[in-house]
């Protein structure tokens, strides 16, 4: 009787335990299934693009954890004047060497076409180790923090270059490159938005904790990198692209060169070698749109770097009307993030129709808002410029991707992505350096922002509109 009673009582308890376990387990498994369904939709799962989307989300989450830890140590923990000195030191120790290293990253990774998965995994593991290294110095802000931060920066940008080169090899059927890149970018933005408050919560436990979280995330990312398809490591049909074109080549758009083809001019290029009758093309030889698009995007990246550093100090010293410094920074950050996400979504919706017109239009739009922010400097205009900068940068970059897809032959396209991304990162560094050096005057800062965009418009808009009027002789954008 006692045994039977015990069995009867254990039955409901066991069922209740299973029900509670199922209730706790379902939200996580359901969320995971929903994420997997979204990232693997429309053939992305079969092509391998879905796994790259997930990997980029992991990368974004890890990077923002490190950003939270560094911002709390270098920026928020000391008075404004001391913070400017620390950030200037951070720029000098990390960004200046990166300017020298950045031109090497693309060519170096070009030499590793068979090891792209390993390169991405290596960048993840290196950042995991560096995050642990920084965890001991983050509380004190000692000088040993900065070399580790430089290492994180270099590894992050190296990952970005390899990821840009990988995307063309994972395109699903009937997918344009702009659509694929928009999905990858949106995944990174969403992961950053989720991980940032988690990192802030870990920061309240202790300064090293966001770095511990970053370490765990990057270790998971290293494992995920090796789940990408083997075709990521294939270099079949690829050749290196020259970002600086051979002297004397015209800015024309010939058909992609094939074996035994010769240049129309009959002249041999001053740079670049021919092997088995093949000519290695430079970017200008396949169309001026790419170079003018790169010039326009460089101005957007420089503006982004400038606004990040300038507004960080300006709003800390002079918060938006009626708001604290932290809330002011939050408003501008959210505005920029929303603008970036909206630009990415619009870029995917437009499907890269008329990319030259899009790049020229958004550059003019950003310039107009920057001029208004300088003339009518106010809380609303600062937030509007931040949102517009995020929107136009995202849309302009997606349009540049579309031009590279259309105008650059497949055998050099991955190299072209690597070289262009490296130059854009250098533009961001230059803009950031201007932002940290500029006096904290709002009207002056917005005027400099307008000047950066005006320089980009002067060098690129005429060429973009001319290329759009001539049209592309061989469009390949869906």
N, C-alpha and C positions, 0 to 999 in steps of 0.2 A: 504493500500500500504506500509506504513512504517513498519507494523508488518511483512508483507511478506518479505520485503527486509531484515529486521533484522533476520528472520528465515533462509533466504538464506545465509546470511553472517556467521551465527553461525554454519551452517552445515559444511562448509569447515574447520572452526576453530576447531570444535569438532573433526572432522576426523584427522586433523593435530595433535591435542593434543594426540589423541589416538595412532597415528602412532609414535609420539615421545616417549610416555610412553612405547609402545611395544618395540621400539628400545632400550630403556634404560633397560627394564626389561628382555629382551630375553637373553643377555649374562649371567646374574646371574642365571636365571632359567635353561638355557641350560647347564651351568657349573654344577649346582646342579644335573641335570638329568644325566649328564655324569659321575659325581663322584658316584652317586648312582648305575648306571649301572655297573661301574667297581667294586665297593665293593661288589655288590650282585651277581656277575657272578658265573657260575658253581655251583649253589646250595647254595652259601653262604648266599643269602637272605632268603631262606627257613629255613636253619638251625639256623640262628641267628648270624652266623659268620660275616656277613656284618655289622651289628650294632656294634659288638665289634671292627671291623676294624675302623669304623668311630669314636668310642669312643677313641681308642688309638691315632688317628690323633688329636683329640681335646686335649688329654692329652699332646702330644708332643708339640703342639702349645702353650699351657699355660706354660709348663715348660721352653720353650725357651724364652718366654717373661720375666719370672723371672730371667733367666740366664743373659739376656741382661742388665736388671736393676742392678743386683748385680755386673756384670763385670765392668760396667761403674762406679760404686761407689767404689768398693773394689780395682779394678785393674788399670783402665785407668785414674782416676781423680787425681792421686798423682804420685810423682817421683818413680823410680824403687825401691830404697831401702825401701821407706815407703810402697810401694805396696807389697813388699815381707813380710814385717811385718804384714800388714793387712791380706794378704792371709794366712800367718801362723796362725794368730789369728782366721781366719775363719775356718781353718782346726781343730784347737784345740777346738774351741767352738762347731763346728758342727760335724766334722768327728769323733773325739774321742768318744763323747757320742754315735754316731751312731754305732761304733764298738761294744759297749756294748748292744745297742738296737737291732742290726741286728739279732743276734741269737734268739731273742725273737719273732721277727715278724712272722716267719714261723709257729712255734708251736701255737702262739696266733691265727693266721688266720685259722689254722687247726681246732680250736674250734668253728669256725663260718661258717660251711659248708652251713647252711641255710640262711646266710646273706651276700652272696658275692656281690650281686647287691648293697645292702646297704653299704657294706664296700667300694666299689669303689666310690659310690656317696659321702660317708662321707669323703673320701680322697680328692675328688674334692672340696667339700664345705669347708673343713678345709683349703685347700690351697687358696681358694678365700678369706677367712677371714684373713689369714696370709699375703696375698698380700696387702690387705688394711692396715694391721698393719705396714708392712714395708714401705708403701708409705710415712708415716710421718717421717721416719728415714733415708730413702735412700739418701737424699740430703746431710746429715751431716755425714753419716757413723758411727753413734753412736753405742755404745755397744748393745743397745736394738735391733739392726738389726740382730744380730747373733743368739739369741734364736729362733727368728721367722724363720730364714733361716734353722736352725736345724729342726724345725717343718715341713717346706716345704720338706726337704730332706727325713725325715722319712715317710711322707705321700706319697711322690712320689714312694719310694721304696715299701711301703706297697701296693700301687696300682699295681706296677709291679709284685709283688708276686701273688696277687689275679688274675691278668690277665693271668699269666702263668698257674695257676690252672684251669682257666675257659676254655681255648682254647680246651682241649680235649673233653669237653662236647658239643662243638658247631661244631664239624667236619662234613662237608657235606659228602654224600656218595662218595666213591672212592677218598677221600681227605686224603693225608698223613699229619701227624702233622707238618713235616718240611715245606710242602707247605703252610699250614694254617699260621704257624708262620712267614713265609717269607712275606706273604701278610700283616699281621698285622705290621711287622717291616717296610716294605716299606711305608705303610701309615703314620707311625710315622715320618719316614725320610722326606717324601715329605712335611708333614705339618710343620715340623721344618724348612725346607728350605724356605717355603712360609712365615712363621711367623717371622723368624729372621730379614729380612729387614724391615718388618712392625714394629717390636719392636724397631729397630734402628731409624726408622723414628719418632716413638712416643718419643724416648729419646731426639730428638732434640727439641721437644716441652717443655719438662721438665722431670727431673728424675723420678717423680712418675708415669708418663703416661704409661710406659710399664706394671707397676704393676696394674694400672686400667684396662688395656686390659686383663691381666692375670686373674683378678678377674671375668670379664665378661665371659671369655672363660670357666673358671672352673665352674661357675654357670650353663652354658649351658651343660657342661659335666655331672654335677650331675643329671640333668633332663634326659639326654640321657642314663645314666647308668640304670635307671629304665625301659627303653624300651627293655632291653635285655630279652630273653625268660625266663620263670619261671624255666626251667630246670637247669639254671645256679645255682640256690639255692638248687638243689637237691643233697643230699649226699648219694643216694642209691648206695650200693655196695662199698663204699669207706672205706679204712682203712689208718691209719697213717703209713708213712714210716720212718724208722730210718736211718739218714744219717751216723751215726757211727754204724757199724754192731755189732751184739752180738759177744762176745769173743769166738773164736774157730770156727766160721763158715767159711767154705771154700769158696774160690772165684770160685764158680761154677754157672752154669746157669740151675737150675731146672725149670721144667714147673711151671707156676703159681699155688700156693697152693690153694686148694679148701677145702671146709668144710670136717672135719674129716680126712684130710691128716695129716701125721706126717713126720718130717724131715727124710731124708734117713739115716742119721747117727744114728738115734734113740735117740740122746741126746737132752735134753731140752736146749734152749738158756739161757745164763746167764742173758740176758736182754730181755724185751718184754714179754707179757703175752699171754696165750692161753685162749680162751673163746669159749665154745661149740665145742671144738676140733679144733679151727682155730688157726693157728700160724701167728703172725704178722711179715711179712718178713722185713729184712733190705735190703738196696740197694746192698750190696756185694753178698747177697745170690741169687740174680737174675742176676749176671754177672759182671765180672771185667771191662767190657767196660765202664760202666757208671762212675765208680770211676776214671779210667784212663782218660776218656774224661773230667771229671770235673777238674782233675789236669791240663790238657792241657789248658782248657778254663780259669782256674784261672790265668795262666801265661799271657794269652792274655789280660784279664781284668786288671791285674796289670800293664802290658805294657801300656794299654790305659790311666790309671790314671797317670802313670809316665809321659808319653809324653805330656798330656794336661798341667800339671803344669810346667814341666821343659821347654818345648818349649815356653810356654807363656812368661816366664821371659827371656829365652835365646834370643828369637827373638825381644823382646822389647829392650834389651840392645845391642844386636848384630844382626841387621836385615840382611835378605838375601841380597846378593850382588846387589847393585843398587836399592834397594827397601826400602820403609819406613817401620817402625815397624808394622803399621796397615795392609799394603799390604802383608807383610811377614806372619803375622798371618792369613790373609785371604787366602793366597795361601796354607798354610799347612792345614787350616780348610777345604777348598774346596777339597783338595786332599784326606783327611781322609773321608769326606762325600761321595765322588764319589766312593772310595774304598769300603766303607760300603755298599752302594747301589748295587754295582756290585757283591759283595760277597753274598748279599741276593738274587739277581736275579740268580746267578749261583747255589746257594743252592737249589732254587726252581726248576731249570732246571734239576739238577742232581737227584732230587727226592730221596735223602738220600741213594743212592747206595753205599755200602761199607763205612759206616760212620767212622769206625776206621781208614781205610786207608786215608780218607779225612782229619781227624783231625791230624794224624801224618804227612801227607804231608804238610799241610798249616803251621804247627808249624815249620817244617824244612825250609820251604820257607821264613817265617818271620825271622827266626834266620839267614838265609843266608843274607838277605837284611840288617839286623841290623849290622852284622859283616862288611859288605861292607861300611855301613854308618860310622862306627867307623874308619875303615882303610882309606877310601877316603871321609872324611867329606867335604861336599859341599852343595850348595843350592839344586842341583838336588837330592842328596842322602837323604837329610832331607825330601823333598817332597815325594820321593819314599818310604821312611820308613813310613811316615804318611799314604800314600795310601795303602801300604801293610798291615799295622796294622789294618786299617779299613776293608780291604777285608778279611783277615784271621780271624779276630775276628767274623765277621758276619757268615762266612762259617763254622767255628768251632762250634759256638753256635747252628746253625741249625742242624749240625751233632750230637751234644750232644742231642738235642731234639729228633732226630730220634732214638738214642740208648735208651733213656728213654722210648719212645713209644714202641720199640721192646722188651726190656728186663724187664720192670717193669710192673707187673700185673695192670690191670685197676683200681682195688680197692685201690691201693696206689699211682697211677700215679700222681694225683693232688698234693698230699703231697710231692712227690719227686720233682716236679717242684718248689714248694715253698721253700723247703730246699736248693736245688741246687742254685737257684737264689740268696738267701740270702748269701751263701758263696761266690758267684762270686762278689757281691757288696762289701763284706769285702775285697776281693783281690784288687778291684779297689781303695778302701780307702788306703790300704797299699802302693800300687804303687804311689798314689798321694802324700803321706807323704814323700816318698823317693825323688820324684821330687821336692818338695818345699825345702827340706833340702840340696840338692846337689849343689855344686858350679857351677857357670854358665860357664862351659867349654864344648864345643860341643863334642869333642872327648871323654871326660870322660862320658858325658851323653849318647852317643850312645853305649859306652862300657857297661854301666850299663844296658841299654835296651837289649843288646845282652845277658848279664848275666841273666836277668830275664827269657828270652826265653830259654836259655840253661838249667836253673834249671828246667823249665817245661818239656823240652825234656828229661832230664835225669830221671825224675820221672814217665813219662807217655808213651813215644814212644815204649819202649820195650814191655810193657804190652798191648798196643794197637795193635801192630803188632802180638803178640802172640794170642790175642783174635781173630784177623782177620783170622789167619791161622786155628784156631780151628773151627771158624764159629759159627753161632747161631743155636741152635737146634730148635728154634721156631720163625723164622723171621715173623714179622707182618707189615712190612713197604711196602707201595704200590710202 
